[in-house]
Amino acid sequence: MKFLIDNQLPVAPRKFLTRAGFGAEHVLELGMGKASDFEIGQYASREERVIITKDEEPYYGEIPELQGVWATGKSLEGCRRNLAEALEDWLFFSIARGLPIPPVGGIELKPPEAIAS
């Protein structure tokens, strides 16, 4: 298992995890001290790392196929609810603007041909 220590925490947990045989990085040592939660989440996802954080909403989820669809939550279920709301908002906006909707998880959505005004 690989970890990413967020910038509210000291470097000590990274050192402890490394000595215990885990792969661990700290955002400050990566030069990501000013990175947003979204950027840190993207890095962790890309590098397949679990984030250790002190954030009030430590759970993070995203739908990589849909740029900008991400959410956080105080619990896993709260994060899922927030992510569902973010997806719904993204879909409504995309349909209203006539933007393409890429397939997600093998599911292809077909918006209506015309939108009633």
N, C-alpha and C positions, 0 to 999 in steps of 0.2 A: 504494500500500500504506500502511496506517495502523498505527501502533505504540502500545503502552502500556508504559511503563517501570515496572517493579515497584519497591517501596520500598527494597529492599536496594541499589539502584544510585543513584548521584548524578543530579542533574538534567542534567549535562553531555551525556549521550547524547541526551536529548530535544532539547536546543538544536542539537546537531550534525545530527540527523536533520531537524529543521525547516529548518535552513539548506540542507540538501541537497535540499529540496523534498518531503519526506515529511510526512504528517500524523503528529504524535507528541504524546503526552500523558504526564505523569508522575503516578503515583497520589497523591503528596504534594500536587501542585498542584491536584488534583481534590478534595482533602479526604478522601481514602481511605487515609490513612496507617495507620489501625487496622483496615482492612477485612480480612476473611479471604480466603484464596486462592479460596474458592468465590465470594465476592462479587466479587472482582476478575475471576475467570473469567467470571462472568455479565455484568459490564459490558463486558469485551472482546468477548464473543460478540455481545451486543446492538449494540455499536458497530462490529462487524466489524474488530477490531484484533488484531494479533499481539502477544502478551506477550513482552517481553524481561525475563528474570529470572535471578537467581543461585540459585534454589531447587535443592535436591538432586534433586527430581523435577520438572523443568521442563515435562514434557508433561502436558497437561490435556485431558480429554474429558468430555462429558456427553451425556445423552439428555434434551433439553429437555422432551419430552412427559411424562417421568416424574420428578416432583419429587423431588429428593434423590439421583438416580442420576448420580454423577460419580466420576471417578477421576483420579489422577496417576500418573506413571511416570518412571523414569530414561531410558527410550527410548520411541519411538512404539509399538513392539510391546509393551513392558511396560505402557504405559498402556492399550492395547487389551485385554490380558489382565485387568488390574485392573478395567476398565470392564465386561468380560463377567462377572466375578465379582460386581461390584456389581449388575448387572442380574439375575443369577441369584438373589442374595439377596433383592432387591426383589420379584421374582416369587414366590418361595417364601413370603415374608412376606405378600404381598398375597393370594395364593391361600388360605393358611392362615387369614387373617382375614376372608375373603370380601369383600375390597375390590375395587372395579372396576379393570379394567386397560384404560387408554385405548389406541387404535390408535397404533402407532409406525411412521412411514414407510410408511403405507398398509397395514400388516400388523395384522390384528386377531386377538388370542389369545382363545380361549374356554376358560376353566378348566373342570375337571370339575364336574358338578352337585353331587356329594357327595364329601367327602374321607374316606377310610377312616381310622379311628382306631386 
